[in-house]
Each structure stands twice: as structure tokens, then as C-alpha cells.
Amino acid sequence: MRLDVVTIFPEYLEPLNVSLVGKARARGQLDVRIHHLREWTHDRHHTVDDTPYGGGPGMVMKPDPWGEALDEVIGSGEGEPVIVVPTPSGRPFTQQLAQELSERPWLVFTPARYEGIDRRVIEEYAERHDVREISIGDYVLAGGEAPVLVMVEAVARLLPGVLGNADSHRDDSFASGAMASLLEGPVYTKPPLWRDRGIPEVLLSGHHGRVERWRRDRALERTSAHRPDLIRELGAGTLDRHDRAT
Ligand code: 6GU
């Protein structure tokens, strides 16, 4: 998969050299290219922002540098990228959206600072390309760079061969499957006794069916406590007889 990021803070994207994403790059599974937006400015001060028409606080990112940058980046590859525009006014980023993006060969991210990018840029590229305005949650950040890190990590770990064990995202909170839309419950490892605290007996029983039942009950408890909205959304027929008694 190819990923391009156009930003005025290239150093903000340095975590993409580390850990899961860094290793995927080193193995050639990800081709990540970071671009400095100011390289597509032509004035002495490399201006990327200006005051908003209609007044109001803050600054707006000028359309010209974005247009030149996107034309060059998009023109440098084969095929159709998805253009991902991080913005608090976008659609929510979900595991399903991460999965969808992970199935595309090329993503171009346009993280903005200030009050956002001149609207005409989004309209212009949406006429010819697949443009997605995406928010990572209901809070406001100073710019889209941290959301790009979040989205790239969520997408990269879904690529074939990037995680060591293909099963390891099967039971993830929000993955599909038997534990669909439940939060994951608690996990334990050695030693069996730590500061007088043991581990639940059932996990030592070797009884796979009872372990699965226990995991599902803990997932239901946690989901009820932290995300009652997810319990309400579970479709009729999702809860079995034992679930309803829990
Ligand atoms: Cl994508 N950008 C900014 N600036 N703030 C956010 C966001 C994105 N998602 C949630 N808050």
C-alpha cells in the first residue's frame, strides 16, 4: 500500500518510522511518502494561510499550495488514490472505515492546521477523485497530523502480513465475528500470583468452551459499563439465552 501525507509539519509524522508501521515500511509492505506543503509555495515567506472571507477568528489554508501539491502527488502514481481529509467536521473514523481503506492500494492524507482548508479544494478534488472527510472523535485537535497517525496505524495493522498473527485482530473490540461490537474484557499473563492477586480459575481449567463463555460474559459486562450505546445497538438475535441472563 502507498501512503502520501502533505503537511506543514513533516516532523510530526516521524512516529511512522517506529513500531508496527515502521517495520511494515522496512519490509516493503508500506510505501510512505511525507511531503512538505510549503514546497508548493512561491512567495518569500512560504505563506500557506490567510484571513477568512466573512471575518471570524483564525486563519484558513490557501487553495493554491494545496492544489499544486495534490496535482503533483496524485500525478506521480498509477491508479486512483483515496484522498483522506482529516477534519473534526468529517464522518466518524470507525473500524469498518479502517477496513475499507485498508483494501485500497493508495491513500493521500491532507492534514490541515488553522481553521481548515479553503472549501474549493475539497470540492475540486471530489469532482475527480474519492475524497473522504474523516473525524477521529468528538473533540477538537489543533491539526490533522495526530489523526493521520491514528488512521495510518488502524489501517496498517489490517494489511495482510503486517501483524504477526492473522488471528490477532479477530476478537478486537469493534472487529467483526462472534464478539462483534463488544469491548474486549480483561487479560492476564504470568506470574499466576502477583501481590496476592490470582487469576480467574476458569483460565487454568483448559476447558475451551468455559473460557469462551467467561470471555464473552466479561466482554458484555465491560461493554454495558463503558458503552451502553453498543449494547442497545446489538441486533435482535445477537444475544444468546445466556447473554440475556448475564
Ligand atoms: Cl481529523 N482533526 C482535528 N483538527 N480535530 C479533530 C479531528 C481531526 N478529529 C477529531 N478532532
py3Dmol code that shows the C-alpha trace and the ligand (Angstrom):
import py3Dmol

protein = """\
ATOM      1  CA  MET A   1       0.000   0.000   0.000  1.00  0.00           C
ATOM      2  CA  ARG A   2       1.185   3.530  -0.795  1.00  0.00           C
ATOM      3  CA  LEU A   3       0.534   6.401   1.669  1.00  0.00           C
ATOM      4  CA  ASP A   4       1.243  10.072   0.956  1.00  0.00           C
ATOM      5  CA  VAL A   5       0.929  12.797   3.599  1.00  0.00           C
ATOM      6  CA  VAL A   6       1.058  16.509   2.715  1.00  0.00           C
ATOM      7  CA  THR A   7       1.700  18.647   5.824  1.00  0.00           C
ATOM      8  CA  ILE A   8       3.355  21.814   7.118  1.00  0.00           C
ATOM      9  CA  PHE A   9       4.832  19.698   9.980  1.00  0.00           C
ATOM     10  CA  PRO A  10       6.667  16.767   8.377  1.00  0.00           C
ATOM     11  CA  GLU A  11       8.465  16.064  11.686  1.00  0.00           C
ATOM     12  CA  TYR A  12       5.066  15.416  13.311  1.00  0.00           C
ATOM     13  CA  LEU A  13       4.847  12.265  11.146  1.00  0.00           C
ATOM     14  CA  GLU A  14       8.149  10.807  12.395  1.00  0.00           C
ATOM     15  CA  PRO A  15       6.377   8.207  14.544  1.00  0.00           C
ATOM     16  CA  LEU A  16       5.579   6.492  11.221  1.00  0.00           C
ATOM     17  CA  ASN A  17       9.226   5.301  11.329  1.00  0.00           C
ATOM     18  CA  VAL A  18       8.613   3.373  14.560  1.00  0.00           C
ATOM     19  CA  SER A  19       6.971   0.136  15.714  1.00  0.00           C
ATOM     20  CA  LEU A  20       4.342  -1.626  13.594  1.00  0.00           C
ATOM     21  CA  VAL A  21       4.186   0.976  10.809  1.00  0.00           C
ATOM     22  CA  GLY A  22       7.972   1.468  10.769  1.00  0.00           C
ATOM     23  CA  LYS A  23       8.508  -2.286  10.468  1.00  0.00           C
ATOM     24  CA  ALA A  24       5.899  -2.597   7.707  1.00  0.00           C
ATOM     25  CA  ARG A  25       7.790   0.137   5.808  1.00  0.00           C
ATOM     26  CA  ALA A  26      11.140  -1.589   6.348  1.00  0.00           C
ATOM     27  CA  ARG A  27       9.643  -4.837   4.982  1.00  0.00           C
ATOM     28  CA  GLY A  28       8.313  -3.040   1.905  1.00  0.00           C
ATOM     29  CA  GLN A  29       4.647  -3.613   2.826  1.00  0.00           C
ATOM     30  CA  LEU A  30       4.040   0.126   3.110  1.00  0.00           C
ATOM     31  CA  ASP A  31       5.435   2.880   0.896  1.00  0.00           C
ATOM     32  CA  VAL A  32       5.082   6.077   2.998  1.00  0.00           C
ATOM     33  CA  ARG A  33       5.947   9.464   1.464  1.00  0.00           C
ATOM     34  CA  ILE A  34       5.811  12.648   3.560  1.00  0.00           C
ATOM     35  CA  HIS A  35       5.653  15.962   1.676  1.00  0.00           C
ATOM     36  CA  HIS A  36       6.171  19.500   2.970  1.00  0.00           C
ATOM     37  CA  LEU A  37       3.282  21.711   1.786  1.00  0.00           C
ATOM     38  CA  ARG A  38       5.499  24.828   1.847  1.00  0.00           C
ATOM     39  CA  GLU A  39       7.476  23.380  -1.087  1.00  0.00           C
ATOM     40  CA  TRP A  40       4.482  24.308  -3.232  1.00  0.00           C
ATOM     41  CA  THR A  41       4.511  27.992  -2.209  1.00  0.00           C
ATOM     42  CA  HIS A  42       6.238  30.658  -4.317  1.00  0.00           C
ATOM     43  CA  ASP A  43       6.440  33.725  -2.056  1.00  0.00           C
ATOM     44  CA  ARG A  44       9.378  34.634   0.146  1.00  0.00           C
ATOM     45  CA  HIS A  45       7.552  33.719   3.361  1.00  0.00           C
ATOM     46  CA  HIS A  46       6.171  30.385   2.060  1.00  0.00           C
ATOM     47  CA  THR A  47       2.678  31.510   3.028  1.00  0.00           C
ATOM     48  CA  VAL A  48       0.091  28.736   3.408  1.00  0.00           C
ATOM     49  CA  ASP A  49      -2.715  30.592   5.235  1.00  0.00           C
ATOM     50  CA  ASP A  50      -4.755  33.787   5.056  1.00  0.00           C
ATOM     51  CA  THR A  51      -7.674  35.500   6.820  1.00  0.00           C
ATOM     52  CA  PRO A  52     -11.175  34.039   6.352  1.00  0.00           C
ATOM     53  CA  TYR A  53     -13.662  35.696   3.999  1.00  0.00           C
ATOM     54  CA  GLY A  54     -16.643  36.877   6.040  1.00  0.00           C
ATOM     55  CA  GLY A  55     -14.429  37.532   9.059  1.00  0.00           C
ATOM     56  CA  GLY A  56     -14.058  35.485  12.203  1.00  0.00           C
ATOM     57  CA  PRO A  57     -11.200  34.118  14.241  1.00  0.00           C
ATOM     58  CA  GLY A  58      -8.259  32.107  12.973  1.00  0.00           C
ATOM     59  CA  MET A  59      -6.758  31.564   9.567  1.00  0.00           C
ATOM     60  CA  VAL A  60      -7.714  29.435   6.572  1.00  0.00           C
ATOM     61  CA  MET A  61      -5.278  27.399   4.454  1.00  0.00           C
ATOM     62  CA  LYS A  62      -4.915  28.911   0.972  1.00  0.00           C
ATOM     63  CA  PRO A  63      -6.084  26.826  -2.002  1.00  0.00           C
ATOM     64  CA  ASP A  64      -3.052  27.384  -4.277  1.00  0.00           C
ATOM     65  CA  PRO A  65      -0.368  25.393  -2.411  1.00  0.00           C
ATOM     66  CA  TRP A  66      -2.827  22.529  -1.783  1.00  0.00           C
ATOM     67  CA  GLY A  67      -3.872  22.431  -5.440  1.00  0.00           C
ATOM     68  CA  GLU A  68      -0.291  22.306  -6.715  1.00  0.00           C
ATOM     69  CA  ALA A  69       0.754  19.758  -4.091  1.00  0.00           C
ATOM     70  CA  LEU A  70      -2.190  17.441  -4.741  1.00  0.00           C
ATOM     71  CA  ASP A  71      -1.822  17.653  -8.537  1.00  0.00           C
ATOM     72  CA  GLU A  72       1.828  16.648  -8.259  1.00  0.00           C
ATOM     73  CA  VAL A  73       1.351  13.896  -5.659  1.00  0.00           C
ATOM     74  CA  ILE A  74      -1.696  12.397  -7.395  1.00  0.00           C
ATOM     75  CA  GLY A  75       0.012  12.681 -10.779  1.00  0.00           C
ATOM     76  CA  SER A  76       3.082  10.800  -9.506  1.00  0.00           C
ATOM     77  CA  GLY A  77       1.304   7.447  -9.182  1.00  0.00           C
ATOM     78  CA  GLU A  78      -0.732   4.983 -11.155  1.00  0.00           C
ATOM     79  CA  GLY A  79      -4.370   4.428 -10.360  1.00  0.00           C
ATOM     80  CA  GLU A  80      -6.864   6.120  -8.120  1.00  0.00           C
ATOM     81  CA  PRO A  81      -5.962   7.230  -4.604  1.00  0.00           C
ATOM     82  CA  VAL A  82      -8.473   7.800  -1.818  1.00  0.00           C
ATOM     83  CA  ILE A  83      -7.916  11.366  -0.586  1.00  0.00           C
ATOM     84  CA  VAL A  84      -8.392  11.432   3.197  1.00  0.00           C
ATOM     85  CA  VAL A  85      -9.100  14.905   4.618  1.00  0.00           C
ATOM     86  CA  PRO A  86      -8.866  14.831   8.440  1.00  0.00           C
ATOM     87  CA  THR A  87     -11.354  17.294   9.941  1.00  0.00           C
ATOM     88  CA  PRO A  88     -13.435  17.437  13.143  1.00  0.00           C
ATOM     89  CA  SER A  89     -16.448  18.020  10.873  1.00  0.00           C
ATOM     90  CA  GLY A  90     -15.914  14.765   8.952  1.00  0.00           C
ATOM     91  CA  ARG A  91     -17.643  11.387   9.250  1.00  0.00           C
ATOM     92  CA  PRO A  92     -16.539   9.279  12.214  1.00  0.00           C
ATOM     93  CA  PHE A  93     -13.497   7.045  11.736  1.00  0.00           C
ATOM     94  CA  THR A  94     -14.583   3.501  12.622  1.00  0.00           C
ATOM     95  CA  GLN A  95     -13.086   0.020  12.393  1.00  0.00           C
ATOM     96  CA  GLN A  96     -15.289  -0.555   9.348  1.00  0.00           C
ATOM     97  CA  LEU A  97     -13.858   2.526   7.634  1.00  0.00           C
ATOM     98  CA  ALA A  98     -10.306   1.421   8.562  1.00  0.00           C
ATOM     99  CA  GLN A  99     -11.066  -1.952   6.960  1.00  0.00           C
ATOM    100  CA  GLU A 100     -12.401  -0.289   3.811  1.00  0.00           C
ATOM    101  CA  LEU A 101      -9.348   1.974   3.496  1.00  0.00           C
ATOM    102  CA  SER A 102      -7.006  -0.997   4.086  1.00  0.00           C
ATOM    103  CA  GLU A 103      -8.428  -2.594   0.934  1.00  0.00           C
ATOM    104  CA  ARG A 104      -7.351   0.349  -1.265  1.00  0.00           C
ATOM    105  CA  PRO A 105      -3.867   0.490  -2.786  1.00  0.00           C
ATOM    106  CA  TRP A 106      -3.214   4.205  -2.261  1.00  0.00           C
ATOM    107  CA  LEU A 107      -4.221   6.798   0.357  1.00  0.00           C
ATOM    108  CA  VAL A 108      -3.324  10.523   0.238  1.00  0.00           C
ATOM    109  CA  PHE A 109      -3.748  12.372   3.575  1.00  0.00           C
ATOM    110  CA  THR A 110      -4.157  16.176   3.774  1.00  0.00           C
ATOM    111  CA  PRO A 111      -3.841  17.164   7.464  1.00  0.00           C
ATOM    112  CA  ALA A 112      -4.596  20.882   7.946  1.00  0.00           C
ATOM    113  CA  ARG A 113      -3.653  23.374  10.634  1.00  0.00           C
ATOM    114  CA  TYR A 114      -5.530  26.616  11.411  1.00  0.00           C
ATOM    115  CA  GLU A 115      -9.290  26.610  10.737  1.00  0.00           C
ATOM    116  CA  GLY A 116      -9.027  24.192   7.821  1.00  0.00           C
ATOM    117  CA  ILE A 117      -8.534  24.257   4.037  1.00  0.00           C
ATOM    118  CA  ASP A 118     -10.374  26.582   1.624  1.00  0.00           C
ATOM    119  CA  ARG A 119     -13.561  24.662   0.736  1.00  0.00           C
ATOM    120  CA  ARG A 120     -12.944  24.919  -3.011  1.00  0.00           C
ATOM    121  CA  VAL A 121     -10.012  22.484  -2.751  1.00  0.00           C
ATOM    122  CA  ILE A 122     -12.230  19.706  -1.363  1.00  0.00           C
ATOM    123  CA  GLU A 123     -14.938  20.428  -3.983  1.00  0.00           C
ATOM    124  CA  GLU A 124     -12.413  20.465  -6.838  1.00  0.00           C
ATOM    125  CA  TYR A 125     -10.821  17.102  -5.979  1.00  0.00           C
ATOM    126  CA  ALA A 126     -14.163  15.479  -5.073  1.00  0.00           C
ATOM    127  CA  GLU A 127     -15.241  16.009  -8.704  1.00  0.00           C
ATOM    128  CA  ARG A 128     -12.461  13.749  -9.978  1.00  0.00           C
ATOM    129  CA  HIS A 129     -11.467  11.595  -7.002  1.00  0.00           C
ATOM    130  CA  ASP A 130     -12.722   9.647  -3.982  1.00  0.00           C
ATOM    131  CA  VAL A 131     -12.436  12.272  -1.208  1.00  0.00           C
ATOM    132  CA  ARG A 132     -13.276  11.295   2.405  1.00  0.00           C
ATOM    133  CA  GLU A 133     -13.566  13.922   5.147  1.00  0.00           C
ATOM    134  CA  ILE A 134     -12.960  11.990   8.374  1.00  0.00           C
ATOM    135  CA  SER A 135     -13.006  12.851  12.114  1.00  0.00           C
ATOM    136  CA  ILE A 136     -11.364  10.631  14.745  1.00  0.00           C
ATOM    137  CA  GLY A 137     -13.742  11.624  17.563  1.00  0.00           C
ATOM    138  CA  ASP A 138     -15.832  14.259  19.274  1.00  0.00           C
ATOM    139  CA  TYR A 139     -13.111  16.631  20.461  1.00  0.00           C
ATOM    140  CA  VAL A 140     -11.066  19.300  18.684  1.00  0.00           C
ATOM    141  CA  LEU A 141      -7.337  18.964  17.964  1.00  0.00           C
ATOM    142  CA  ALA A 142      -5.026  21.720  16.721  1.00  0.00           C
ATOM    143  CA  GLY A 143      -4.382  19.938  13.444  1.00  0.00           C
ATOM    144  CA  GLY A 144      -4.886  16.779  11.401  1.00  0.00           C
ATOM    145  CA  GLU A 145      -1.403  15.277  11.870  1.00  0.00           C
ATOM    146  CA  ALA A 146      -2.221  13.285  15.032  1.00  0.00           C
ATOM    147  CA  PRO A 147      -5.406  11.961  13.347  1.00  0.00           C
ATOM    148  CA  VAL A 148      -3.247  10.819  10.393  1.00  0.00           C
ATOM    149  CA  LEU A 149      -1.052   8.834  12.810  1.00  0.00           C
ATOM    150  CA  VAL A 150      -4.182   7.284  14.323  1.00  0.00           C
ATOM    151  CA  MET A 151      -5.718   6.370  10.960  1.00  0.00           C
ATOM    152  CA  VAL A 152      -2.470   5.007   9.468  1.00  0.00           C
ATOM    153  CA  GLU A 153      -1.913   2.732  12.475  1.00  0.00           C
ATOM    154  CA  ALA A 154      -5.501   1.437  12.375  1.00  0.00           C
ATOM    155  CA  VAL A 155      -5.222   0.746   8.623  1.00  0.00           C
ATOM    156  CA  ALA A 156      -1.661  -0.664   8.574  1.00  0.00           C
ATOM    157  CA  ARG A 157      -2.353  -3.372  11.159  1.00  0.00           C
ATOM    158  CA  LEU A 158      -5.140  -4.719   8.923  1.00  0.00           C
ATOM    159  CA  LEU A 159      -2.850  -5.241   5.918  1.00  0.00           C
ATOM    160  CA  PRO A 160      -2.072  -8.886   5.149  1.00  0.00           C
ATOM    161  CA  GLY A 161       1.216  -9.901   6.788  1.00  0.00           C
ATOM    162  CA  VAL A 162       1.678  -6.756   8.907  1.00  0.00           C
ATOM    163  CA  LEU A 163       0.556  -8.280  12.225  1.00  0.00           C
ATOM    164  CA  GLY A 164       2.466 -11.430  13.192  1.00  0.00           C
ATOM    165  CA  ASN A 165      -0.637 -13.492  13.893  1.00  0.00           C
ATOM    166  CA  ALA A 166      -3.554 -13.198  11.451  1.00  0.00           C
ATOM    167  CA  ASP A 167      -5.952 -14.226  14.254  1.00  0.00           C
ATOM    168  CA  SER A 168      -4.900 -11.349  16.482  1.00  0.00           C
ATOM    169  CA  HIS A 169      -7.452  -8.899  15.174  1.00  0.00           C
ATOM    170  CA  ARG A 170     -10.338 -11.379  15.064  1.00  0.00           C
ATOM    171  CA  ASP A 171     -11.550 -10.641  18.628  1.00  0.00           C
ATOM    172  CA  ASP A 172     -10.538  -6.958  18.697  1.00  0.00           C
ATOM    173  CA  SER A 173     -13.005  -4.546  20.179  1.00  0.00           C
ATOM    174  CA  PHE A 174     -15.082  -3.447  17.155  1.00  0.00           C
ATOM    175  CA  ALA A 175     -13.928  -6.259  14.839  1.00  0.00           C
ATOM    176  CA  SER A 176     -16.486  -8.485  13.153  1.00  0.00           C
ATOM    177  CA  GLY A 177     -17.139 -12.082  14.257  1.00  0.00           C
ATOM    178  CA  ALA A 178     -18.588 -13.726  17.356  1.00  0.00           C
ATOM    179  CA  MET A 179     -17.531 -10.847  19.623  1.00  0.00           C
ATOM    180  CA  ALA A 180     -18.736  -8.255  17.107  1.00  0.00           C
ATOM    181  CA  SER A 181     -19.324  -4.818  18.619  1.00  0.00           C
ATOM    182  CA  LEU A 182     -18.372  -5.857  22.173  1.00  0.00           C
ATOM    183  CA  LEU A 183     -15.420  -4.350  24.027  1.00  0.00           C
ATOM    184  CA  GLU A 184     -12.665  -6.772  24.982  1.00  0.00           C
ATOM    185  CA  GLY A 185     -12.556  -8.000  28.556  1.00  0.00           C
ATOM    186  CA  PRO A 186      -9.568  -8.350  30.903  1.00  0.00           C
ATOM    187  CA  VAL A 187      -6.412 -10.333  30.053  1.00  0.00           C
ATOM    188  CA  TYR A 188      -3.786 -11.989  32.281  1.00  0.00           C
ATOM    189  CA  THR A 189      -0.286 -13.456  31.988  1.00  0.00           C
ATOM    190  CA  LYS A 190       2.360 -14.952  34.289  1.00  0.00           C
ATOM    191  CA  PRO A 191       3.054 -14.989  37.174  1.00  0.00           C
ATOM    192  CA  PRO A 192      -0.070 -16.768  38.446  1.00  0.00           C
ATOM    193  CA  LEU A 193       0.144 -14.865  41.760  1.00  0.00           C
ATOM    194  CA  TRP A 194       1.108 -11.199  41.842  1.00  0.00           C
ATOM    195  CA  ARG A 195       0.895  -9.148  45.082  1.00  0.00           C
ATOM    196  CA  ASP A 196      -1.545 -11.737  46.441  1.00  0.00           C
ATOM    197  CA  ARG A 197      -3.738 -11.449  43.377  1.00  0.00           C
ATOM    198  CA  GLY A 198      -4.517 -14.630  41.478  1.00  0.00           C
ATOM    199  CA  ILE A 199      -6.138 -15.100  38.106  1.00  0.00           C
ATOM    200  CA  PRO A 200      -9.656 -16.366  37.360  1.00  0.00           C
ATOM    201  CA  GLU A 201      -9.746 -20.177  37.841  1.00  0.00           C
ATOM    202  CA  VAL A 202     -11.546 -20.800  34.575  1.00  0.00           C
ATOM    203  CA  LEU A 203      -8.497 -19.609  32.598  1.00  0.00           C
ATOM    204  CA  LEU A 204      -6.493 -22.505  34.109  1.00  0.00           C
ATOM    205  CA  SER A 205      -9.249 -25.083  33.507  1.00  0.00           C
ATOM    206  CA  GLY A 206      -8.179 -25.973  29.980  1.00  0.00           C
ATOM    207  CA  HIS A 207     -11.891 -26.080  29.145  1.00  0.00           C
ATOM    208  CA  HIS A 208     -12.134 -24.102  25.896  1.00  0.00           C
ATOM    209  CA  GLY A 209     -15.936 -23.794  25.968  1.00  0.00           C
ATOM    210  CA  ARG A 210     -15.976 -22.410  29.518  1.00  0.00           C
ATOM    211  CA  VAL A 211     -13.117 -19.995  28.720  1.00  0.00           C
ATOM    212  CA  GLU A 212     -15.023 -18.639  25.699  1.00  0.00           C
ATOM    213  CA  ARG A 213     -18.215 -18.297  27.760  1.00  0.00           C
ATOM    214  CA  TRP A 214     -16.286 -16.456  30.507  1.00  0.00           C
ATOM    215  CA  ARG A 215     -14.644 -14.122  27.974  1.00  0.00           C
ATOM    216  CA  ARG A 216     -17.979 -13.299  26.439  1.00  0.00           C
ATOM    217  CA  ASP A 217     -19.533 -12.531  29.858  1.00  0.00           C
ATOM    218  CA  ARG A 218     -16.661 -10.219  30.790  1.00  0.00           C
ATOM    219  CA  ALA A 219     -16.959  -8.502  27.388  1.00  0.00           C
ATOM    220  CA  LEU A 220     -20.687  -7.973  27.971  1.00  0.00           C
ATOM    221  CA  GLU A 221     -20.046  -6.512  31.462  1.00  0.00           C
ATOM    222  CA  ARG A 222     -17.393  -4.154  30.185  1.00  0.00           C
ATOM    223  CA  THR A 223     -19.484  -3.057  27.240  1.00  0.00           C
ATOM    224  CA  SER A 224     -22.528  -2.414  29.487  1.00  0.00           C
ATOM    225  CA  ALA A 225     -20.368  -0.295  31.816  1.00  0.00           C
ATOM    226  CA  HIS A 226     -18.365   1.710  29.246  1.00  0.00           C
ATOM    227  CA  ARG A 227     -20.516   1.683  26.096  1.00  0.00           C
ATOM    228  CA  PRO A 228     -24.198   1.058  26.870  1.00  0.00           C
ATOM    229  CA  ASP A 229     -24.934   2.527  23.424  1.00  0.00           C
ATOM    230  CA  LEU A 230     -23.281  -0.552  21.857  1.00  0.00           C
ATOM    231  CA  ILE A 231     -25.470  -2.943  23.885  1.00  0.00           C
ATOM    232  CA  ARG A 232     -28.602  -1.076  22.739  1.00  0.00           C
ATOM    233  CA  GLU A 233     -27.419  -1.325  19.114  1.00  0.00           C
ATOM    234  CA  LEU A 234     -26.872  -5.101  19.217  1.00  0.00           C
ATOM    235  CA  GLY A 235     -29.346  -6.524  16.702  1.00  0.00           C
ATOM    236  CA  ALA A 236     -32.132  -8.821  17.863  1.00  0.00           C
ATOM    237  CA  GLY A 237     -30.711 -12.335  17.833  1.00  0.00           C
ATOM    238  CA  THR A 238     -27.157 -11.168  18.632  1.00  0.00           C
ATOM    239  CA  LEU A 239     -27.560 -12.005  22.329  1.00  0.00           C
ATOM    240  CA  ASP A 240     -27.939 -15.691  23.166  1.00  0.00           C
ATOM    241  CA  ARG A 241     -30.042 -17.009  26.084  1.00  0.00           C
ATOM    242  CA  HIS A 242     -27.091 -16.972  28.449  1.00  0.00           C
ATOM    243  CA  ASP A 243     -26.123 -13.403  27.392  1.00  0.00           C
ATOM    244  CA  ARG A 244     -29.562 -12.108  28.287  1.00  0.00           C
ATOM    245  CA  ALA A 245     -29.284 -13.682  31.759  1.00  0.00           C
ATOM    246  CA  THR A 246     -25.856 -12.051  32.339  1.00  0.00           C
TER     247      THR A 246
END
"""
ligand_1 = """\
11
6GU
Cl -9.464 14.693 11.942
N -8.844 16.997 13.076
C -8.871 17.879 14.089
N -8.213 19.030 13.978
N -9.519 17.668 15.222
C -10.156 16.516 15.326
C -10.165 15.551 14.308
C -9.493 15.833 13.171
N -10.904 14.508 14.714
C -11.326 14.818 15.936
N -10.892 16.014 16.310
"""
view = py3Dmol.view(width=600, height=400)
view.addModel(protein, "pdb")
view.setStyle({"model": 0}, {"cartoon": {"style": "trace"}})
view.addModel(ligand_1, "xyz")
view.setStyle({"model": 1}, {"stick": {}})
view.zoomTo()
view.show()
